Amino acid sequence: MALSREHILSVAGWLSAAIAVLHIVIIFLGAPAYRYFGAGEDMARQAEAGSLLPAAVTLAVTVVFIAFALYAFAGAGQLRRPPLLRTGLIVITAIYLLRGFALFPELAQYAQGSSIVLPRQLAFSLVSLTIGLLHLAGTVLVWRRLGPVRRLQVR
């Protein structure tokens, strides 16, 4: 069964929402989750020490992913149109694709037996690339409908 134009952006929105939820879970799991998901040893140590900074940074990232989801849902016609919808969808698409394109050099390193790239990093990049491609396809398919809002001019 093929997805409709709007459903493609809706799927992208739900995936962004899932990533936002994952970030909330990471806050509650603490240092091990920060390490596993690649936030860095410094963030993990700060979380272990009881610092609120890792949670605050992760919460800020969560808000960004929620905004990504809301823009995708708006592009799918499920929410009221936010400001700069077209621009927002382009920027969101670019962010996901840029992160996703890391998959290709990671695959090359992994194929050469590098211990720097872990399989989960490949999965994270693949997820980003997939969401980016969904955003790209969905945005292209609804582009005309997302045209500038025309307001009636009173003379």
Protein Blocks (a to p, Z undefined) as FASTA:
>chain_A
ZZdfklmmmmmmmmmmmmmmmmmmmmmnmmmlmmmnonojklmmmmmnopaklmmmmmmm
mmmmmmmmmmmmmmnopaccdehklmmmmmmmmmmmmmmmmmmmmmmmmmnopakbcfkl
mmmmmmmmmmmmmmmmmmmmmmmmmmccdddddZZ
